C-alpha cells in the first residue's frame, strides 16, 4: 500500500472546499482534516476536527499529536495573527506567509509604503492617523477619492467617495464612530484609479514562483456591477483582460519586485500572493495585495491547473518549487455564487437546499463548493450563511463554461436563492470584440 500523507486545511468556506477538491484530484493517497471545515467538505471525505481549539498554539499541539504532514491555511486572519510562526517554531510544515510577510494584507499602510519605497506601481496616496490632517489633505485633493482603513475589515475597508462630502462622512465613520474598530486607527487616502480589475495569484517559495490563470471577480450583488459590494458573487478564468504581454509586464513590474522587496524587508514571502491589479492607461497598478487565495476566484482557478497540489504546497514551504510539475489546461472555468436573499445585508438562515447532488454529478467537469451550509436534524443541507454555495464548470470555450455553470445553478434550489446572471460576460464581450472564438 502507498504511503498516505496527512493534511490539515484551516478554514471553512468555498475557498477551502476548493482547496480540498484540488488536493483530492491528485493520485497521491491523502488523509485530509479541516478546522473548522463545513458539511460539504465532510461529505467529500474530509474529517472535521470536532473538538474546540483554543488558539493557534493548541492547534499546533493537535497537529503534533495527529502527525499531520502539512497544514494549508485558507483565510487571512490566522496568517496575520502569526499561525505560520507558531507552527514553524515547532518544525511543522505550513503553507502560508509568516506574520511579518502577512502584513502585506494585514496593514495597508505597510503595503502602500512598501510599494512607494521599491517603486512598485500603485495609486498615489498618503497615510493618516489624525482626522484633522486627513481632512486638510482631502480639501487639497478633492474627489473622487478612495479611503481605505489600514487593518483587516472583512473586504469592506475600501470606500470609493465620489464627492468631498461623502469622503468627510467616511472619515467621520472611521475616526469618530470607530465603525472599523482598530482596523481604522490608520487610514490610506489614495487616488481613484480608472480601468478594469483582475486577480493575479502566484504561489511562491520566496524566490521561485508560479502564476495561476488570471481571474476576474464580481463583487457587486447585482448584474452589471450594481448594488453593494459582497465577498464575491462569482469569478471566471482566465480573464482575457490580461494577455500574455500584459502578464509578463505584471511579473516584471510587480511580482518580481514585490518578492525582492519582501526579502529586503526581512520578511521573505512564502505561500500564495494575491495581486489585485488595475489595468490603467499607464499600465498595470496594484489595487491591493492579499496574503491568501481569494474567494471565489480560487473556485474558478484551481480546476484549470493540473498538478499535485500537495507537492506544490509542500514545495513552497521548503524552497523547491522549481522542481514541481505544473500544467495549466486550455479552456475556461466559471464560478457562480448562490447567496441568501438580503445578502450582503440581513438574511435568514435555515432554508433547506435541494439539488446539490444533481448539480455536481450530472457532468464530470462541474463542482459544487459549500460556503455557508449546515445540516438539519434530518441530515439535510440547509443555508447557514450569506454566500451559500458556488457552482464551477470548466470547458474549452467560455460560452460552454458559462452555460454549464448556470445549468448547475438551475439544479440547486432554496428559498430566496440569489445569484448574478452575468458572470463571465465581461470576458465574453472582450473576446468577441477581439474576434476570438469564445
KATAWO-V35313 format. One record per pair of residues at least 24 apart in sequence whose C-alpha atoms are under 10 Angstrom apart, sorted by sequence separation. I is the first residue (numbers start at 1). J is the second residue. If there is no record, write none. Layout:
[[I & J] [I & J]]
//
This chain:
[[4 & 28] [5 & 29] [6 & 30] [7 & 31] [8 & 32] [9 & 33] [10 & 34] [11 & 35] [12 & 36] [13 & 37] [14 & 38] [17 & 41] [20 & 44] [21 & 45] [35 & 59] [59 & 83] [60 & 84] [63 & 87] [68 & 92] [69 & 93] [70 & 94] [71 & 95] [72 & 96] [73 & 97] [78 & 102] [79 & 103] [80 & 104] [143 & 167] [147 & 171] [156 & 180] [213 & 237] [214 & 238] [215 & 239] [216 & 240] [304 & 328] [305 & 329] [349 & 373] [350 & 374] [352 & 376] [367 & 391] [368 & 392] [3 & 28] [4 & 29] [5 & 30] [6 & 31] [7 & 32] [8 & 33] [9 & 34] [10 & 35] [11 & 36] [12 & 37] [13 & 38] [16 & 41] [17 & 42] [20 & 45] [21 & 46] [56 & 81] [67 & 92] [68 & 93] [69 & 94] [70 & 95] [71 & 96] [77 & 102] [80 & 105] [81 & 106] [139 & 164] [142 & 167] [149 & 174] [212 & 237] [213 & 238] [214 & 239] [215 & 240] [216 & 241] [250 & 275] [303 & 328] [304 & 329] [305 & 330] [349 & 374] [350 & 375] [351 & 376] [356 & 381] [366 & 391] [367 & 392] [368 & 393] [399 & 424] [2 & 28] [3 & 29] [4 & 30] [5 & 31] [6 & 32] [7 & 33] [8 & 34] [9 & 35] [10 & 36] [11 & 37] [12 & 38] [14 & 40] [20 & 46] [56 & 82] [57 & 83] [60 & 86] [61 & 87] [64 & 90] [76 & 102] [79 & 105] [80 & 106] [138 & 164] [148 & 174] [154 & 180] [157 & 183] [212 & 238] [213 & 239] [214 & 240] [215 & 241] [216 & 242] [302 & 328] [303 & 329] [304 & 330] [350 & 376] [354 & 380] [366 & 392] [367 & 393] [388 & 414] [398 & 424] [399 & 425] [402 & 428] [2 & 29] [3 & 30] [4 & 31] [5 & 32] [6 & 33] [7 & 34] [8 & 35] [9 & 36] [10 & 37] [11 & 38] [12 & 39] [13 & 40] [14 & 41] [17 & 44] [56 & 83] [59 & 86] [60 & 87] [64 & 91] [79 & 106] [80 & 107] [147 & 174] [153 & 180] [157 & 184] [214 & 241] [215 & 242] [250 & 277] [301 & 328] [304 & 331] [353 & 380] [354 & 381] [365 & 392] [366 & 393] [367 & 394] [398 & 425] [1 & 29] [9 & 37] [12 & 40] [13 & 41] [55 & 83] [56 & 84] [59 & 87] [60 & 88] [64 & 92] [77 & 105] [152 & 180] [153 & 181] [214 & 242] [304 & 332] [352 & 380] [353 & 381] [354 & 382] [365 & 393] [366 & 394] [399 & 427] [8 & 37] [12 & 41] [17 & 46] [57 & 86] [60 & 89] [61 & 90] [63 & 92] [76 & 105] [77 & 106] [135 & 164] [138 & 167] [139 & 168] [151 & 180] [152 & 181] [153 & 182] [158 & 187] [213 & 242] [214 & 243] [250 & 279] [303 & 332] [304 & 333] [352 & 381] [353 & 382] [364 & 393] [365 & 394] [366 & 395] [388 & 417] [390 & 419] [398 & 427] [399 & 428] [56 & 86] [57 & 87] [60 & 90] [76 & 106] [138 & 168] [150 & 180] [151 & 181] [152 & 182] [153 & 183] [157 & 187] [158 & 188] [159 & 189] [160 & 190] [162 & 192] [253 & 283] [254 & 284] [303 & 333] [351 & 381] [352 & 382] [353 & 383] [363 & 393] [364 & 394] [365 & 395] [387 & 417] [388 & 418] [398 & 428] [56 & 87] [149 & 180] [151 & 182] [152 & 183] [153 & 184] [158 & 189] [160 & 191] [161 & 192] [253 & 284] [254 & 285] [301 & 332] [302 & 333] [303 & 334] [335 & 366] [337 & 368] [350 & 381] [351 & 382] [352 & 383] [360 & 391] [383 & 414] [387 & 418] [397 & 428] [60 & 92] [135 & 167] [149 & 181] [150 & 182] [151 & 183] [152 & 184] [160 & 192] [253 & 285] [254 & 286] [300 & 332] [301 & 333] [333 & 365] [334 & 366] [335 & 367] [336 & 368] [337 & 369] [338 & 370] [339 & 371] [340 & 372] [350 & 382] [351 & 383] [352 & 384] [359 & 391] [360 & 392] [382 & 414] [383 & 415] [386 & 418] [387 & 419] [57 & 90] [134 & 167] [135 & 168] [149 & 182] [150 & 183] [151 & 184] [214 & 247] [246 & 279] [250 & 283] [300 & 333] [301 & 334] [333 & 366] [335 & 368] [337 & 370] [338 & 371] [339 & 372] [349 & 382] [350 & 383] [351 & 384] [356 & 389] [359 & 392] [360 & 393] [398 & 431] [134 & 168] [149 & 183] [150 & 184] [151 & 185] [249 & 283] [250 & 284] [299 & 333] [300 & 334] [301 & 335] [335 & 369] [337 & 371] [338 & 372] [349 & 383] [350 & 384] [383 & 417] [33 & 68] [148 & 183] [149 & 184] [150 & 185] [151 & 186] [242 & 277] [249 & 284] [250 & 285] [299 & 334] [300 & 335] [348 & 383] [349 & 384] [350 & 385] [353 & 388] [356 & 391] [366 & 401] [12 & 48] [32 & 68] [135 & 171] [148 & 184] [149 & 185] [150 & 186] [151 & 187] [199 & 235] [211 & 247] [250 & 286] [297 & 333] [299 & 335] [300 & 336] [348 & 384] [349 & 385] [353 & 389] [365 & 401] [9 & 46] [31 & 68] [34 & 71] [131 & 168] [134 & 171] [135 & 172] [149 & 186] [150 & 187] [242 & 279] [246 & 283] [247 & 284] [297 & 334] [298 & 335] [299 & 336] [347 & 384] [348 & 385] [349 & 386] [368 & 405] [401 & 438] [8 & 46] [31 & 69] [32 & 70] [33 & 71] [34 & 72] [35 & 73] [112 & 150] [148 & 186] [149 & 187] [150 & 188] [199 & 237] [200 & 238] [241 & 279] [246 & 284] [297 & 335] [299 & 337] [347 & 385] [348 & 386] [366 & 404] [367 & 405] [399 & 437] [400 & 438] [7 & 46] [8 & 47] [9 & 48] [32 & 71] [109 & 148] [111 & 150] [132 & 171] [148 & 187] [149 & 188] [150 & 189] [198 & 237] [199 & 238] [200 & 239] [296 & 335] [347 & 386] [349 & 388] [365 & 404] [366 & 405] [398 & 437] [399 & 438] [8 & 48] [108 & 148] [109 & 149] [110 & 150] [131 & 171] [147 & 187] [148 & 188] [149 & 189] [198 & 238] [199 & 239] [211 & 251] [296 & 336] [346 & 386] [365 & 405] [368 & 408] [397 & 437] [398 & 438] [8 & 49] [108 & 149] [109 & 150] [110 & 151] [130 & 171] [131 & 172] [147 & 188] [148 & 189] [198 & 239] [271 & 312] [272 & 313] [296 & 337] [345 & 386] [363 & 404] [366 & 407] [367 & 408] [368 & 409] [397 & 438] [107 & 149] [108 & 150] [109 & 151] [146 & 188] [147 & 189] [148 & 190] [197 & 239] [198 & 240] [200 & 242] [242 & 284] [271 & 313] [343 & 385] [344 & 386] [366 & 408] [396 & 438] [107 & 150] [108 & 151] [131 & 174] [132 & 175] [146 & 189] [147 & 190] [198 & 241] [199 & 242] [270 & 313] [271 & 314] [340 & 383] [343 & 386] [344 & 387] [106 & 150] [107 & 151] [108 & 152] [131 & 175] [145 & 189] [146 & 190] [147 & 191] [197 & 241] [198 & 242] [211 & 255] [271 & 315] [272 & 316] [339 & 383] [340 & 384] [342 & 386] [343 & 387] [368 & 412] [105 & 150] [106 & 151] [107 & 152] [130 & 175] [131 & 176] [145 & 190] [146 & 191] [147 & 192] [196 & 241] [197 & 242] [270 & 315] [271 & 316] [340 & 385] [341 & 386] [359 & 404] [362 & 407] [363 & 408] [105 & 151] [106 & 152] [129 & 175] [144 & 190] [145 & 191] [146 & 192] [209 & 255] [270 & 316] [271 & 317] [339 & 385] [340 & 386] [341 & 387] [359 & 405] [362 & 408] [105 & 152] [106 & 153] [144 & 191] [145 & 192] [146 & 193] [200 & 247] [209 & 256] [269 & 316] [270 & 317] [339 & 386] [340 & 387] [359 & 406] [361 & 408] [103 & 151] [141 & 189] [143 & 191] [144 & 192] [145 & 193] [208 & 256] [270 & 318] [338 & 386] [339 & 387] [340 & 388] [359 & 407] [360 & 408] [103 & 152] [141 & 190] [142 & 191] [143 & 192] [144 & 193] [202 & 251] [207 & 256] [270 & 319] [338 & 387] [339 & 388] [340 & 389] [359 & 408] [360 & 409] [362 & 411] [141 & 191] [200 & 250] [209 & 259] [337 & 387] [338 & 388] [339 & 389] [358 & 408] [359 & 409] [138 & 189] [200 & 251] [208 & 259] [337 & 388] [338 & 389] [339 & 390] [357 & 408] [359 & 410] [360 & 411] [20 & 72] [137 & 189] [138 & 190] [207 & 259] [337 & 389] [338 & 390] [356 & 408] [358 & 410] [359 & 411] [360 & 412] [19 & 72] [134 & 187] [202 & 255] [206 & 259] [207 & 260] [336 & 389] [337 & 390] [338 & 391] [355 & 408] [356 & 409] [358 & 411] [359 & 412] [19 & 73] [131 & 185] [134 & 188] [201 & 255] [205 & 259] [206 & 260] [336 & 390] [337 & 391] [355 & 409] [357 & 411] [358 & 412] [8 & 63] [19 & 74] [129 & 184] [130 & 185] [131 & 186] [134 & 189] [200 & 255] [204 & 259] [335 & 390] [336 & 391] [337 & 392] [355 & 410] [356 & 411] [357 & 412] [7 & 63] [16 & 72] [129 & 185] [130 & 186] [131 & 187] [206 & 262] [207 & 263] [334 & 390] [335 & 391] [336 & 392] [355 & 411] [356 & 412] [6 & 63] [16 & 73] [17 & 74] [128 & 185] [129 & 186] [130 & 187] [206 & 263] [334 & 391] [335 & 392] [336 & 393] [354 & 411] [355 & 412] [356 & 413] [16 & 74] [128 & 186] [129 & 187] [334 & 392] [335 & 393] [354 & 412] [355 & 413] [15 & 74] [16 & 75] [127 & 186] [128 & 187] [129 & 188] [333 & 392] [334 & 393] [335 & 394] [353 & 412] [354 & 413] [355 & 414] [6 & 66] [7 & 67] [8 & 68] [14 & 74] [15 & 75] [127 & 187] [128 & 188] [216 & 276] [235 & 295] [236 & 296] [237 & 297] [333 & 393] [334 & 394] [353 & 413] [354 & 414] [6 & 67] [7 & 68] [8 & 69] [9 & 70] [10 & 71] [11 & 72] [13 & 74] [126 & 187] [127 & 188] [128 & 189] [206 & 267] [207 & 268] [209 & 270] [211 & 272] [215 & 276] [216 & 277] [234 & 295] [235 & 296] [236 & 297] [237 & 298] [332 & 393] [333 & 394] [334 & 395] [352 & 413] [353 & 414] [354 & 415] [5 & 67] [6 & 68] [7 & 69] [8 & 70] [9 & 71] [10 & 72] [11 & 73] [12 & 74] [13 & 75] [126 & 188] [127 & 189] [206 & 268] [207 & 269] [208 & 270] [209 & 271] [210 & 272] [211 & 273] [232 & 294] [233 & 295] [234 & 296] [235 & 297] [236 & 298] [237 & 299] [238 & 300] [303 & 365] [332 & 394] [333 & 395] [351 & 413] [352 & 414] [353 & 415] [5 & 68] [6 & 69] [7 & 70] [8 & 71] [9 & 72] [10 & 73] [11 & 74] [12 & 75] [125 & 188] [126 & 189] [127 & 190] [205 & 268] [206 & 269] [207 & 270] [209 & 272] [231 & 294] [232 & 295] [233 & 296] [234 & 297] [235 & 298] [236 & 299] [237 & 300] [238 & 301] [303 & 366] [331 & 394] [332 & 395] [333 & 396] [351 & 414] [352 & 415] [5 & 69] [6 & 70] [7 & 71] [8 & 72] [9 & 73] [10 & 74] [11 & 75] [125 & 189] [126 & 190] [155 & 219] [205 & 269] [206 & 270] [209 & 273] [231 & 295] [232 & 296] [233 & 297] [235 & 299] [236 & 300] [237 & 301] [303 & 367] [330 & 394] [331 & 395] [332 & 396] [333 & 397] [334 & 398] [350 & 414] [351 & 415] [353 & 417] [4 & 69] [5 & 70] [6 & 71] [7 & 72] [8 & 73] [9 & 74] [10 & 75] [11 & 76] [124 & 189] [125 & 190] [126 & 191] [204 & 269] [205 & 270] [206 & 271] [231 & 296] [232 & 297] [234 & 299] [235 & 300] [236 & 301] [237 & 302] [330 & 395] [331 & 396] [332 & 397] [333 & 398] [334 & 399] [350 & 415] [351 & 416] [123 & 189] [124 & 190] [125 & 191] [203 & 269] [204 & 270] [205 & 271] [234 & 300] [235 & 301] [237 & 303] [238 & 304] [329 & 395] [330 & 396] [331 & 397] [332 & 398] [334 & 400] [335 & 401] [336 & 402] [349 & 415] [351 & 417] [11 & 78] [123 & 190] [124 & 191] [125 & 192] [203 & 270] [204 & 271] [205 & 272] [237 & 304] [329 & 396] [330 & 397] [331 & 398] [332 & 399] [333 & 400] [334 & 401] [335 & 402] [348 & 415] [10 & 78] [122 & 190] [123 & 191] [124 & 192] [203 & 271] [204 & 272] [299 & 367] [332 & 400] [333 & 401] [334 & 402] [348 & 416] [122 & 191] [123 & 192] [124 & 193] [202 & 271] [203 & 272] [204 & 273] [299 & 368] [331 & 400] [332 & 401] [333 & 402] [334 & 403] [336 & 405] [347 & 416] [123 & 193] [202 & 272] [203 & 273] [299 & 369] [331 & 401] [332 & 402] [334 & 404] [335 & 405] [336 & 406] [122 & 193] [201 & 272] [202 & 273] [203 & 274] [333 & 404] [334 & 405] [335 & 406] [338 & 409] [80 & 152] [201 & 273] [202 & 274] [333 & 405] [334 & 406] [336 & 408] [337 & 409] [156 & 229] [200 & 273] [201 & 274] [202 & 275] [296 & 369] [336 & 409] [341 & 414] [155 & 229] [156 & 230] [200 & 274] [201 & 275] [335 & 409] [338 & 412] [340 & 414] [341 & 415] [342 & 416] [77 & 152] [108 & 183] [155 & 230] [156 & 231] [199 & 274] [200 & 275] [201 & 276] [296 & 371] [338 & 413] [339 & 414] [340 & 415] [341 & 416] [342 & 417] [343 & 418] [76 & 152] [107 & 183] [112 & 188] [154 & 230] [155 & 231] [199 & 275] [200 & 276] [295 & 371] [338 & 414] [340 & 416] [341 & 417] [342 & 418] [77 & 154] [106 & 183] [109 & 186] [154 & 231] [155 & 232] [198 & 275] [199 & 276] [200 & 277] [217 & 294] [219 & 296] [339 & 416] [340 & 417] [341 & 418] [76 & 154] [108 & 186] [109 & 187] [112 & 190] [198 & 276] [199 & 277] [217 & 295] [218 & 296] [338 & 416] [339 & 417] [340 & 418] [341 & 419] [107 & 186] [108 & 187] [109 & 188] [197 & 276] [198 & 277] [199 & 278] [215 & 294] [217 & 296] [218 & 297] [338 & 417] [339 & 418] [340 & 419] [107 & 187] [108 & 188] [197 & 277] [198 & 278] [216 & 296] [217 & 297] [337 & 417] [338 & 418] [339 & 419] [196 & 277] [197 & 278] [198 & 279] [215 & 296] [216 & 297] [337 & 418] [338 & 419] [339 & 420] [195 & 277] [196 & 278] [197 & 279] [215 & 297] [337 & 419] [338 & 420] [195 & 278] [196 & 279] [197 & 280] [214 & 297] [215 & 298] [217 & 300] [336 & 419] [337 & 420] [194 & 278] [195 & 279] [196 & 280] [213 & 297] [215 & 299] [216 & 300] [336 & 420] [9 & 94] [193 & 278] [194 & 279] [195 & 280] [213 & 298] [215 & 300] [216 & 301] [336 & 421] [7 & 93] [8 & 94] [9 & 95] [193 & 279] [194 & 280] [195 & 281] [198 & 284] [212 & 298] [214 & 300] [215 & 301] [336 & 422] [337 & 423] [7 & 94] [193 & 280] [194 & 281] [195 & 282] [197 & 284] [213 & 300] [214 & 301] [336 & 423] [193 & 281] [194 & 282] [195 & 283] [196 & 284] [197 & 285] [199 & 287] [201 & 289] [213 & 301] [335 & 423] [336 & 424] [195 & 284] [197 & 286] [198 & 287] [199 & 288] [200 & 289] [201 & 290] [203 & 292] [212 & 301] [213 & 302] [303 & 392] [334 & 423] [335 & 424] [195 & 285] [197 & 287] [199 & 289] [201 & 291] [202 & 292] [203 & 293] [212 & 302] [300 & 390] [303 & 393] [304 & 394] [334 & 424] [201 & 292] [202 & 293] [213 & 304] [299 & 390] [300 & 391] [301 & 392] [303 & 394] [304 & 395] [333 & 424] [193 & 285] [201 & 293] [212 & 304] [213 & 305] [238 & 330] [299 & 391] [300 & 392] [332 & 424] [193 & 286] [201 & 294] [212 & 305] [238 & 331] [239 & 332] [299 & 392] [300 & 393] [301 & 394] [193 & 287] [200 & 294] [237 & 331] [238 & 332] [239 & 333] [296 & 390] [299 & 393] [300 & 394] [192 & 287] [199 & 294] [237 & 332] [238 & 333] [201 & 297] [236 & 332] [237 & 333] [238 & 334] [296 & 392] [200 & 297] [201 & 298] [236 & 333] [237 & 334] [199 & 297] [235 & 333] [236 & 334] [237 & 335] [198 & 297] [235 & 334] [236 & 335] [201 & 301] [234 & 334] [235 & 335] [236 & 336] [234 & 335] [235 & 336] [210 & 312] [233 & 335] [234 & 336] [235 & 337] [233 & 336] [234 & 337] [232 & 336] [233 & 337] [234 & 338] [232 & 337] [233 & 338] [233 & 339] [332 & 438] [96 & 203] [97 & 204] [205 & 312] [209 & 316] [331 & 438] [95 & 203] [96 & 204] [97 & 205] [204 & 312] [205 & 313] [208 & 316] [95 & 204] [96 & 205] [97 & 206] [203 & 312] [204 & 313] [205 & 314] [207 & 316] [95 & 205] [203 & 313] [205 & 315] [206 & 316] [204 & 315] [205 & 316] [206 & 317] [208 & 319] [210 & 321] [203 & 315] [204 & 316] [205 & 317] [206 & 318] [207 & 319] [208 & 320] [209 & 321] [210 & 322] [231 & 343] [203 & 316] [204 & 317] [205 & 318] [206 & 319] [207 & 320] [208 & 321] [209 & 322] [230 & 343] [231 & 344] [205 & 319] [206 & 320] [207 & 321] [208 & 322] [210 & 324] [212 & 326] [229 & 343] [230 & 344] [204 & 319] [205 & 320] [206 & 321] [207 & 322] [212 & 327] [213 & 328] [228 & 343] [229 & 344] [230 & 345] [204 & 320] [205 & 321] [210 & 326] [212 & 328] [213 & 329] [228 & 344] [204 & 321] [205 & 322] [211 & 328] [227 & 344] [228 & 345] [203 & 321] [204 & 322] [215 & 333] [216 & 334] [217 & 335] [218 & 336] [221 & 339] [213 & 332] [215 & 334] [218 & 337] [213 & 333] [221 & 342] [221 & 343] [221 & 344] [220 & 344] [121 & 250] [121 & 253] [122 & 254] [120 & 253] [121 & 254] [119 & 253] [120 & 254] [119 & 254] [120 & 255] [118 & 254] [120 & 256] [120 & 257] [119 & 257] [120 & 258] [115 & 254] [118 & 257] [119 & 258] [118 & 258] [120 & 261] [115 & 257] [118 & 260] [119 & 261] [115 & 258] [118 & 261] [114 & 258] [117 & 261] [118 & 262] [115 & 261] [118 & 264] [111 & 258] [114 & 261] [114 & 262] [114 & 265] [104 & 258] [233 & 387] [122 & 277] [123 & 278] [231 & 386] [232 & 387] [121 & 277] [122 & 278] [230 & 386] [231 & 387] [234 & 390] [236 & 392] [230 & 387] [233 & 390] [234 & 391] [235 & 392] [236 & 393] [237 & 394] [104 & 262] [234 & 392] [236 & 394] [239 & 398] [238 & 398] [101 & 262] [121 & 282] [237 & 398] [100 & 262] [101 & 263] [121 & 283] [122 & 284] [123 & 285] [236 & 398] [104 & 267] [121 & 284] [122 & 285] [123 & 286] [101 & 265] [103 & 267] [121 & 285] [122 & 286] [123 & 287] [100 & 265] [101 & 266] [102 & 267] [104 & 269] [120 & 285] [121 & 286] [122 & 287] [123 & 288] [236 & 401] [100 & 266] [101 & 267] [120 & 286] [121 & 287] [122 & 288] [236 & 402] [100 & 267] [101 & 268] [102 & 269] [99 & 267] [100 & 268] [101 & 269] [102 & 270] [105 & 273] [98 & 267] [100 & 269] [101 & 270] [102 & 271] [104 & 273] [105 & 274] [97 & 267] [98 & 268] [101 & 271] [104 & 274] [97 & 268] [98 & 269] [102 & 273] [115 & 286] [97 & 269] [98 & 270] [96 & 269] [97 & 270] [98 & 271] [96 & 270] [97 & 271] [112 & 286] [95 & 270] [96 & 271] [97 & 272] [112 & 287] [94 & 270] [95 & 271] [96 & 272] [97 & 273] [112 & 288] [94 & 271] [95 & 272] [96 & 273] [111 & 288] [112 & 289] [111 & 289] [111 & 290] [108 & 288] [108 & 289] [107 & 289] [108 & 290] [105 & 288] [106 & 289] [104 & 288] [105 & 289] [106 & 290] [104 & 289] [105 & 290] [106 & 291] [233 & 418] [234 & 419] [239 & 424] [241 & 426] [103 & 289] [104 & 290] [105 & 291] [233 & 419] [234 & 420] [238 & 424] [240 & 426] [241 & 427] [102 & 289] [103 & 290] [104 & 291] [105 & 292] [233 & 420] [234 & 421] [236 & 423] [237 & 424] [239 & 426] [240 & 427] [102 & 290] [103 & 291] [233 & 421] [234 & 422] [235 & 423] [236 & 424] [239 & 427] [240 & 428] [102 & 291] [234 & 423] [235 & 424] [236 & 425] [238 & 427] [239 & 428] [240 & 429] [241 & 430] [101 & 291] [102 & 292] [233 & 423] [234 & 424] [236 & 426] [237 & 427] [240 & 430] [241 & 431] [236 & 427] [239 & 430] [240 & 431] [239 & 431] [98 & 291] [97 & 291] [240 & 434] [96 & 291] [97 & 292] [225 & 420] [96 & 292] [222 & 418] [223 & 419] [224 & 420] [95 & 292] [96 & 293] [221 & 418] [222 & 419] [223 & 420] [224 & 421] [225 & 422] [73 & 271] [74 & 272] [221 & 419] [222 & 420] [223 & 421] [224 & 422] [72 & 271] [73 & 272] [221 & 420] [222 & 421] [223 & 422] [224 & 423] [220 & 420] [222 & 422] [223 & 423] [224 & 425] [218 & 420] [223 & 425] [224 & 426] [218 & 422] [218 & 423] [217 & 423] [218 & 424] [216 & 423] [217 & 424] [216 & 424] [216 & 426] [80 & 291] [216 & 427] [79 & 291] [79 & 292] [76 & 290] [77 & 291] [76 & 291] [77 & 292] [75 & 291] [76 & 292] [74 & 291] [75 & 292] [76 & 293] [95 & 312] [96 & 313] [74 & 292] [75 & 293] [76 & 294] [95 & 313] [73 & 292] [74 & 293] [75 & 294] [94 & 313] [95 & 314] [97 & 316] [73 & 293] [74 & 294] [75 & 295] [93 & 313] [94 & 314] [95 & 315] [96 & 316] [97 & 317] [74 & 295] [93 & 314] [95 & 316] [96 & 317] [94 & 316] [95 & 317] [93 & 316] [94 & 317] [95 & 318] [93 & 317] [94 & 318] [92 & 317] [93 & 318] [88 & 317] [72 & 310] [71 & 310] [70 & 310] [72 & 313] [71 & 313] [72 & 314] [70 & 313] [71 & 314] [70 & 314] [69 & 314] [70 & 317] [19 & 293] [16 & 293] [18 & 295] [22 & 299] [15 & 293] [18 & 296] [21 & 299] [25 & 303] [15 & 294] [16 & 295] [19 & 298] [23 & 302] [14 & 294] [15 & 295] [18 & 298] [19 & 299] [22 & 302] [26 & 306] [27 & 307] [28 & 308] [30 & 310] [14 & 295] [15 & 296] [17 & 298] [18 & 299] [21 & 302] [22 & 303] [25 & 306] [26 & 307] [27 & 308] [28 & 309] [13 & 295] [14 & 296] [15 & 297] [16 & 298] [17 & 299] [18 & 300] [21 & 303] [22 & 304] [25 & 307] [26 & 308] [28 & 310] [13 & 296] [14 & 297] [15 & 298] [16 & 299] [18 & 301] [19 & 302] [22 & 305] [25 & 308] [26 & 309] [28 & 311] [14 & 298] [15 & 299] [18 & 302] [19 & 303] [22 & 306] [23 & 307] [24 & 308] [25 & 309] [26 & 310] [14 & 299] [15 & 300] [18 & 303] [22 & 307] [23 & 308] [24 & 309] [26 & 311] [22 & 308] [23 & 309] [24 & 310] [15 & 302] [22 & 309] [23 & 310] [21 & 309] [22 & 310] [23 & 311] [20 & 309] [23 & 312] [19 & 309] [23 & 313] [7 & 310] [6 & 310] [5 & 310] [40 & 356] [14 & 337] [40 & 368] [41 & 369] [40 & 369] [41 & 370] [40 & 370] [41 & 371] [38 & 369] [39 & 370] [40 & 371] [38 & 370] [39 & 371] [40 & 372] [37 & 370] [38 & 371] [39 & 372] [40 & 373] [37 & 371] [38 & 372] [39 & 373] [40 & 374] [38 & 373] [39 & 374] [40 & 375] [38 & 374] [39 & 375] [38 & 375] [40 & 381] [39 & 381] [21 & 367] [21 & 368] [21 & 369] [18 & 367] [20 & 369] [40 & 389] [18 & 368] [19 & 369] [17 & 368] [18 & 369] [17 & 369] [18 & 370] [16 & 369] [17 & 370] [14 & 368] [15 & 369] [16 & 370] [17 & 371] [14 & 369] [15 & 370] [16 & 371] [13 & 369] [14 & 370] [15 & 371] [13 & 370] [14 & 371] [12 & 370] [13 & 371] [14 & 372] [12 & 371] [13 & 372] [12 & 372] [13 & 373] [12 & 373] [13 & 385] [18 & 390] [14 & 387] [13 & 387] [14 & 388] [18 & 392] [13 & 388] [14 & 389] [15 & 390] [13 & 389] [14 & 390] [14 & 391]]
//
